[in-house]
Structure formats: C-alpha cells, structure tokens
C-alpha cells in the first residue's frame, strides 16, 4: 500500500467514507495497510473517518481493530472533525462508544 503526498491509501479510503473498502484493504494486506498511520500534519485514520461519508460504520470498524484515536491534527481531535463534517452519528459514536472528551479544546482554545 503506497503513500502519495504523505497520505496513505488507508487514510484516503477512510476520508472518502468507504468502510467496505477499508475492511477489504485490512483483510487483504494486513500490516501493509497500517490503521495507525498518521500523515506529516498529524492527521490519523480516525480523523479521516470522522470526516467521511460513512463515519459511524468506519469508526466502529476502527475501534474494533484497536486503532489509536488520541492524536491531534492542528489541535483538533476526531470529535472536532466529526462536528465540522456535521456527522451526528459520527459524533455520537466518538462520544459514546469511544468515550472521547466532549470538552476537548482545539489549538485556539
């Protein structure tokens, strides 16, 4: 699985909200499709999934796989990303199932 402009295929698939594609990548390529990859900006797969079209399904899949979700992108947590995307189901999933902090502040406070 190759990187283009510091964005792995896994990050791109998560961003575009294709849960079935991500499952296939992980099942087919295993460790060569690293779910804990973070690009040079600090964007991780959970941030990308929170912004994606199928955010709740994607986030549940990532949680089942034990993906790390506490990194920040420009001070943002995945909760900020889901809020920006307007994903009610993604927010609910992150806050209730991942138990992320509803009061998390970004880099600007």
Secondary structure, DSSP 4 states (H G I P E B T S, - for coil): --EETTEEHHHHHHHTT-HHHHHHHHHHHGGGS-TT-B-TT--BHHHHHHHSTTHHHHHHHHHHTT------BTTB-HHHHHHHHT-HHHHHIIIIIS---TT---TT-
